[in-house]
Amino acid sequence: MLLEWSMRRSRADWLGLVLCVLGLSVPGLIGTSVALAQVVSPVEIKDPALRALQQQYMDDLRQAGADILSTHFDYPFYLSRKLDLDQARQQVADQSSIRFDTYRGKTVLAITGNYYAAYSTQKINAEQRARSTFLNVALPILKAAVPRFQNNPQVQGYAVEISHHIMGKVMGVSMERPENLMVFLPRTGALKLLVAKDETAQQSALLQGQLFLNAQPISIWLNDSVPPPVNPDDHADDTAANAQSNPDQTETEAVPTGNGSGPKPAASAPSATVKPKEPPPPPRDTSTQALAAVQLSNQPWVDSIVKELEPQAHFVAYAPPKFVAFRQGIYLELSLNSTLPGSAAGSRYKLAATAFDDHVAHLIRPLMSYFKDSKDFDGIGFSTNIHLEGKSAPAVSEAVEFFFPLSSLRCYEKYDCTGQQLLDAGTVLINGERVALDLQIAEGGSSH
């Protein structure tokens, strides 16, 4: 089968070459050959089930490859079997990367590629680099691939891995090296991302997935400002020197590569002085001293909360509210006891969903009235121990934590967001493990 497939491809490529030499063309032949080159051959996939999927959906995979190739990227981008290749090697390397694979037990459509833009580590931090490559490369790839498989229950998620470059100095010497971003989105998260009407909905969808930068977990916040990347052929030191000698000069644009995939030439700069972009705000100080200062300044409000909301909150007596560091921010953590009716018994997801609907959600609006203009912390966490009442109720021991940003809590407080949207924008942990909690599914008795 491999020999037969190779011969057919060779004949097609040979015919396409002859037609090009003669100045002729057959509609669709060359485009199909190029798209085919982006898809991994089924015979190369060892797992029988994945190989069968690859064979069954080859037409859809090819069309997804063609749609990706037709996308305009700001800097040269290649689908690639291997990451971290320099551009000269990439141009002659194997560019078949679209395939079915597995990620943590889920069948996913996997796509890998190399993006030839570079970020200055002195100007752009890791989260901003991840956000830029996600928006400029990974998101367009998902937009090209997901619609072709959105109704296919066999595709449980999407994994996109992109290599870009970073530039910095090591012991005073300028160095350039690759950095890899991996994005995984479950099927529901990918669909929500593509149909999202605003940034808040996009953020909620993105939080359902997992992101890694050089194999380290990372978060992407879509409302953060990101300085632009630069062409890796530019010299960072020369650009910095020119900027110092002429502070009114704007940052040099990358030059076109000549292959149609590079950026367009920059328009001539206006004569007026261009105001430089404001640097991103510094990260929140989450040191022990900072947490103590926030605790001290907010303690009067915290004491009032404990006294006035105790009848409905059921605070844990031995764990008073305190400010903690969570996901690079400061959160007010409230420890609660949630007593649920015996009829709520079921999976841990059902218990967590019922605890949110019957207990936690009812605390949010009265709680937010204490913090109208809080700027010294970022969110509120509800840590609850779940108990079932009734003699026949089974014994349970589930610890559920809900961490919500203040912006999302205010949206819910004003009835502008649903409980599900609040959960999607926050972080839910069950017994210390992060989960995606769908209220309708969980309370319907599904085990997820």
N, C-alpha and C positions, 0 to 999 in steps of 0.2 A: 504493500500500500504506500509506503514511504517513497519507494522508487517511482511508482506510478504518479504520485502527487508531484514529485520533484520534476519529472519529465514534462508533465502538463505545464507547470509553472515556467520551466525553462523555455518551452515552445512559445508561451505567451510573451515572455520577456524578449525573446529573440525576435518575434514578429513585431512587437512594439518598437524595438530598436531599428529594424529594417524600415518600418513605416516612417519613423522620425527622420532617418537618413534621406528617404525619398521625398520628405516634405508632406507626407500623407498622414492621415489619422483615421482611426476607427472609433466612433463615439463610445465613450465609457470604458474602452479597453485599458488605456494607460491609467486613468483614474482608478479603475478597479485594481490594477496591479499595484499601484502605490498604496492604496488602502489595505490590500491584502498583506503588504509588507509590514504593516503595523500590528497584525494579529498573530499570536503564537499558533503554530500549527497544532492540531489536535494530537498528532502522533508524538509530540514532544511532552505531553502531559502524562505523568505516570499514573495518577489516581484514576481508576476506571470511571467513576461517577463524574468527575470533573472533565475527563476527556470526552465523555458522551455529551455533556453540556456544551463543550467547546465546538463539537461537531454539529450539534443540533442548531446552534444559534450563530453559526459562522456568518451568515448574511447580515444579521444585526450587528455583530462585532465589527465587520468590515465597514458598515455604514457609520458606526460610531467613530471608527478610525478616520474615515473621510471627513466627518464633521469636525473632529479635533484638528485635523490638518488644515481645514479651511478657516480656522479661528485665527484672528490676528492677535499676536502677543507682542508686548512692548519690546521684548528682547528675544533673540533666537531661542526657540524651544524645539526639542526633538523627543519623540517617544523613543524609549531605549530599553533594551534588555538589561543593561548595566547602568548603574549610577556612577557619578563622580568621574566621568570621562571628560578630558579636555575637548574643546570643540573640534579640533583637527581630527582626533581619533573618532569622535562621535559621528562625523560625516561619513565615515567608511565602516562604522560598526553596525551590528545587528540592531535594527530599530523596531523589531517586533516585541511589543510589551503588553498588549491587551489580552487578558486571559481570565479564566475563572480560577479561583484559588480559595483557600480557607484562612480565616482569621478567628482565632479563639473559638473554634468549633462551628463557625458560621460560613456558609458559602457566599463568597463575595466576588464582585467584578473588580479585578485588580488592574491598575494602570500605573506605569512608572515612566519617568522621563527626566531629562536634564534641561534646566533653564539657565541660559547664559547671561544672567545679570548678577552683579555683585553689590553687596551692602557693606558700608563702612561700619565696623564695630565701634568706632569712636562716636558715631552719630546716631546709630540705630541699634536699639537693644534687641535681644533675642525674640521677645514677644512681638515687637514691631516687624521684624524680618519675617516671622512666621505668618503674621497677618497679611503682609504685602504679597508674599508668594501664594497664600491661600486665595486672596481676592483676584490676583492677576493671572493665576495659572490653574490652581486646583478647582476653583469654582467654575470657570469656563469648561473645564474637562467634565465636571459633573453635569453641567447643563447639556453637554453634547451626548453623554452616555446614559444618564438616568432615564430620560423619557422613553428610550427603547426597551427598557426592562422594568418599568414602573409597575406593570401588571403581571409580572412574572414572579410567582411565589417562591420559585427555586432560588432566586437571587435575594439573599437576606441582608446584604449590605454592600458598601462600596469602599475600596481602599485605594487611595491615590498617594503615591510617593514621588516627591519632586526633589531634585538636587539643585540648589543654587550655590552661589559663591559668596564668601565674606572676605573682607580685606581689613587687615590690622597690622600691628607691629609687635614683633617678638624680639626683645632685647635691642630695640631701636631699629630693627630691620623690617621693612615692609614685607608682609607675607599675604598670599592669597590661598585660600583652601576651600574645599566644598563643605556644604552643610545640608543635611537631608531633613525634609519635612514630610511626615507621614500623617495622613488624615484618614480616619475610619468613621463612617457614618452608617448606622443601621438603616434599613430600608425606609422605615417611617421617618427618621430624621432627614434623610436625603430628600424625600418627597416634600416634607415641610419646608426645607430650605429653599427649594425651587419655586414653591408656590407662595412663599412669604411676600407680603405686601409692603413690609417696612423692616427697618433695621432691628427692631425689638423682636419681631417674629423670626427673623434670620438668626438672631443670637440664641433664641430659645431652641431652635432646631440644631444649631451647632453644638450646644451644650449636651445634646443627646449622644454625641460621638466622643471619640478619643483622638487626641493630637499629640504627636511626639516630634521633638526637634533633636536630631542626633540621639534618638532612642530614649530621650528624657521627656516625661509628660510635660505638656505646656498648655496654657489657656490662651485663646484668641478672643479679644474683646473688640467688636467691630466699630465701636465709637471712638477708639483711640486713633490719634493722628499719627501718620507714618511718613517720614521723609522718603523721597524717591530713591530707588537703587541707582547704581551707576554702571556704565559699561565696563566689564573687566579689563578691556584693553586700555582704558584711561589710567593715568598714573595718579594715585591718590595724593602723593606728596606734591606733585606739580600743581594739582588743583588747589590744594591747601595754600601753597605758596602764592599762587595767583590771587586767591581770595584775600590774603593778607595784604598784598601790595595794592589791590584795588577793591576795597570793601563794598563799592557800589555795584560791582559786577555780579550778576546772578550765576548760579551754579551751571557749569558747562553741560550741555545736553550730550547724550551718547550719539555717536555718528552712525549712519546707516551701515549695515553689513553688506549691502549689495545683493542679498538673496531674497529680499522682499519680506523677511520676517523681523527685521530690525525696526527701530523707531524712525519716525519721520524727522527730517531736519527741523531744527528749532527755528522759529521765526525770529527776525532781528529784534534785539532787546529795545524796549522803549527808552527814550532819552531820560525820562524821569527816574529818580532813584527808586529801586524796588525794595520795599520793606522786607527784611528777612523774616522767615517763618519763626514763630515762637517755639521754643523747645518744648517737648512734652513735659507735663508736670512730673516732679520727682515721685518715686514710688512711696507709698505710705510707710511711715516708720512704725514697725511692729515690734520694736525692742521691748524688753521688760519695763524699762523706764517709761516708754511711751504709753504702754498699756496701763501702767499705774497712774499716769497723769490723766488719761481719759476716764479711768475709774473714779478718780478723785473729783473731777469736774462734774461728772454725771451722777455721783452717788445720791444726791438729794432726790433726783427723779427715780433712780432705781429703788430707793427706800419707799417712795410713794407707790410705785408699781407693785411691790411685794405686799404692801399693806392693803391697797385698794382692789387689786385684781386676784388676790388669793382665793376667794370663794369660787371663782370660775376657772382659775389657772391651775390650782392644785400644785403649787411649787414644791419641789423636793427640799425639805427643811435643812438637810445637811449639805446642800449644794446651792448657796446663794447665787443670784445673778452676777456674772462677771464678764469683763471684756477680754476676748481672746483673739489671737492671730489666726486667720483662716484665709487661705488662697490669696496671700499678699495683701490682705485687708484686715481691718479690725471689726469684729462682730460682737454684739452683746448676746451672750449665751444664757438662755433661760432653761433651767432643768425642771421638767414637769412629770407628773404621773397621769397617764391617760387610762381611765377605767371604761372599758367598752362592754356592751351587752354580750351575753354568751352567743347570740345569733351572729356576731361579727367573726366568729371563729372561721378560720380558713388559712390560706397561704399567708406568708409574711407580707406580701404585697397588698393583699386585702386588708390586713390589720393596719398597715401603714396608711393606706388610703382612707380607711375609716377614722383613724386617729386624726388625720388632717381635717377631714370634713366635719367630724363631730366635736373636735376639741380645738385644735390649733387655729383653724380658720376663724373661729369665733373670738379669738383673742387679738387678732391683728388690728382691727379698727380701734378698739379702746386703747390698745397699746401705742398705736401711732400718734394718738392725741397728746402723748407726753413728749414727743420729739418732733416739733414742727420744723425747726431749722437746724437740724443736727448736721454738722460738717466734720466733726472730729472722729466719726466712725462710719463704717461702710454698710453695715447690715445687721440683721438679727438672726440668731440661731435658736431653734426650739429643739431641745433634746428631751425626748420623752420615753419613759418606760411604760410599756403597754401591759395592762392587766385585763382579764375577763372576769365579769361578775357572774354569780350564780353557782349553785352547788354542782351542777352538771357540766359547768364550763371546763374545757380542757386547760391544763396548766400551760402557760406560755411564758416565754422569756425573750422578748424582742425589744431591742433598743433602737429607736428611730431618731434620726437627726435631720432637721430641715433648716438649711441656711439660705436666707433670702436677702438680696441686695435691697437697700433702702428705696431705690428708684422703683423697683418692682413692687415693693410693699405699698408705696404711695399710689401706684397705679391701681392696685387691688383695693386700697382704701377708698379711692374715688369711684369705684365700680367701672373703671375703664379696662380692667383686666379680669379674666376669669380665674378660678382657682387652678385650673390646668395650666394656664399661661404663667401663673406665678410659680408653679412647680417646675415648669420647663425652664424658667429663667433662673431658678435656684439650684441648689445641690441637695440631693437626698441620699442619706446613708442609712443602710439597714445593717445593724451589727457590725458597723465599721466599713462596709462595702458600698461603694456608690452604685445607685440603681437609677433607671429611668422609670418613673411612676406615672402610669396612665390611669386616671381615676375610673373611667368608664370600664376599662378592661378589668382592672383589679377588683373593683367592687362587684363586677359581674361574676366573679368567681374564678377568673382565669389565673393560672399559676405563672403567667408570663413565660 
